Amino acid sequence: MLHAIGLIFNNEKPQAGHVADTVRGWMEKRGVRVITDTTQACGADAVVVLGGDGTLLRAARHQSLLGIPLLGVNLGHLGFLTEIELTDLYPSLEKLLSGNYSLEERMMLKVTVFRKGFPDFTTCSLNDTVISRGNISRIIKLDISVSGESLSSYQADGLIISTPTGSTAYSLSAGGPIVSPSVQAMVITPICPHTLSARATVIDPSESVEVCFAGGIDCLVTFDGQEIIELKPGDGIKVERAAVITRLIKLSGRSFPGLLQAKLKDYLHE
């Protein structure tokens, strides 16, 4: 039996606020303490996330540091990361409170931004880290190394470094492979490279990826599509497996192929 539940929702969606109020009342009637201040969520047994994939990604980047498992409730469109739909909310919450669930561990990325050879900023991401050209419509030059050994150097619109979780997001749209979340790996996917030889590459998570912004005018690095830092020529980033993980609550028992069919059926062959 769970005794304290954190509640995170996208306050930009009016529906999310209404659902959050209803869930809070439902939980409190069952004697469960509800924590809405995420800075105090260290006392929670689990966190229920109301929103889409973006809301869950934001929660993962913060709650992974506390090791608290997350249950995603889809109030968005695709909802690839969220576990349940709104129509199944309360039967699913009954399962959660009774402990009738399993946990799935997802690897994360630790990203360090270097300026003039020195670390300047560090964060983590669950889906991906993306280096891309900014508002100026000119391609950028990137030098890519894996664990200090040169892999490639090319001009492109950018580069995506993703986890298996993020392989079904931007990386997939850019031509990268679909990787099961149970696989431990990092995927390096170029964005519109100005060469025929650049292809997506899957590497062991014990490796690190170093990328230098070698040429161009405008370059950005984005973490899970939510936090953005501007890069200058000569700046670089290092991406490696993070020490922390995201723990997702699984209630349905649906397999990864089943999830692909349910969420990407318009893009997969029948």
Secondary structure as GFF3:
##gff-version 3
##sequence-region A 1 270
A	DSSP	beta_strand	4	9	.	.	.	ID=ss1
A	DSSP	alpha_helix	14	29	.	.	.	ID=ss2
A	DSSP	beta_strand	33	35	.	.	.	ID=ss3
A	DSSP	three_ten_helix	38	43	.	.	.	ID=ss4
A	DSSP	beta_strand	46	51	.	.	.	ID=ss5
A	DSSP	alpha_helix	53	63	.	.	.	ID=ss6
A	DSSP	beta_strand	70	74	.	.	.	ID=ss7
A	DSSP	beta_strand	84	85	.	.	.	ID=ss8
A	DSSP	three_ten_helix	86	88	.	.	.	ID=ss9
A	DSSP	alpha_helix	89	98	.	.	.	ID=ss10
A	DSSP	beta_strand	102	115	.	.	.	ID=ss11
A	DSSP	beta_strand	118	125	.	.	.	ID=ss12
A	DSSP	beta_strand	128	133	.	.	.	ID=ss13
A	DSSP	beta_strand	140	146	.	.	.	ID=ss14
A	DSSP	beta_strand	149	156	.	.	.	ID=ss15
A	DSSP	beta_strand	158	162	.	.	.	ID=ss16
A	DSSP	three_ten_helix	165	168	.	.	.	ID=ss17
A	DSSP	alpha_helix	170	173	.	.	.	ID=ss18
A	DSSP	beta_strand	186	191	.	.	.	ID=ss19
A	DSSP	beta_strand	201	203	.	.	.	ID=ss20
A	DSSP	beta_strand	208	215	.	.	.	ID=ss21
A	DSSP	beta_strand	219	223	.	.	.	ID=ss22
A	DSSP	beta_strand	227	231	.	.	.	ID=ss23
A	DSSP	beta_strand	236	250	.	.	.	ID=ss24
A	DSSP	alpha_helix	256	263	.	.	.	ID=ss25
###
